[in-house]
Amino acid sequence: MQNSQRSQAGAPRARQVIAAIIGNALEWYDFIVYGFLTVVISKLFFPTDSEYGSLLLTTATFGVGFFMRPVGGILIGMYADRKGRKAALQLIIGLMTVSIAMIAFAPTYAAIGIGGPLIIVLARMLQGFATGGEFASSTAFLVESAPSDRRGLYGSWQMFGQGLAVLGGALVGALVTKGLSPEAVEAWGWRIPFLGGLLIGPVGLWIRRHLEETEAFIETQKDAKSQQTLRSVFSEHRRGVLVSMCLTVCATVSFYVVLVYMPTFANRQLHLPLDAAFLAQVIGVSCLTLMVPLFGAASDRIGRKPILAGSMALYLVLLYPLFHWVNANPGLSNLIVMQVMLCSLLGAFFGPFSSALAEQFPPGVRSTGMAVAYNIAVMVFGGFAQLIVTWLIHTTGSPIAPVFYVIFGAVLGLLGNVFLIDPVLAPHSAASTGANMKQPSI
């Protein structure tokens, strides 16, 4: 009888995880592809007399979408806390599908002048609004759908989905740049990755329509006291917001420099062809993606804090030596070695990352609290990461200047981990500070 109950519960939970992964991967895929194709898009939509100026405009446009992320994160987070995780996830994937279509079919600057880049900017803003709500809503959904002793594993599927998005973007980028001539890529080939994303949208929307709402959210609807406001996030959960922001700064700086910006860095600074840069990225991100669920599951046994601290400490120690070594000895094999080492450590950090953030807030304010902390940190430190590192390289003249920005993020991540509440290690202290709620209402 008990085995039968477990089987019946396992099927809905599997559907919940799959729905979250597919939708989440789509949300991030388009952001990733845009970052990977920065060099091409800069020529087509933001032509200037200076190659550096064109690249700077494109990376700035990449950051424009991040201005909308706190707005989308807060509004969709509040919507998820009041109307349900399922309703929010359906809204998000619909908005993202529209924005992908806008970029996929956008006429270039040569075709319609200023209208081309304006379409790109509007699409980026809509993407930012939708993606701003994705992390908090899908993480809350995953953690609240998990058995009490497997929240680290279930939460890790959030970052696993992001890893799949990066991997998919890198694979498509590698195939396009390897299989087509540079002229063909600039003429039409750059649209292929975005058109591929459009195929996922309807599937993800259909799957999310058949989700089941989480028990934790249903419980909050029964208890008026647990339904908190945006003001309560800042008045009652300041520690959770600050800790989550520090961890997110670490994650987002690494994500957008070590993962998204790396093909541009390898092409511009190491003078490697784009197809070689994408190949190194595919190998590195594959390692990251595999590590995420392994360390998410490990955090359910030994705690979130030891894994977060250990992975970031080793990451911090290796950053500068690896960047310096690759710059002094540029080559595909060396780039692969660096990416495998750094991405593996990032995978270990990302494993418990999502669950750790969710556990800092009670269900009634979980989506809103995570959305505020996550999206402010991502907007300030991640959205303009490419712009910042491009400017750093140009200003300092040092091709490895991006490493100092990544080191800054890693230090903040270690600081935030010091004040993190870890219910695996200290469940009673978590409950006493309001970061956790009685079971099963996490």
Summary of the structure (lengths in Angstrom):
residues: 442
radius of gyration: 20.9
end to end distance: 26.3
largest distance: 72.8
contacts: 1739
relative contact order: 0.15
helix: 84%
strand: 0%
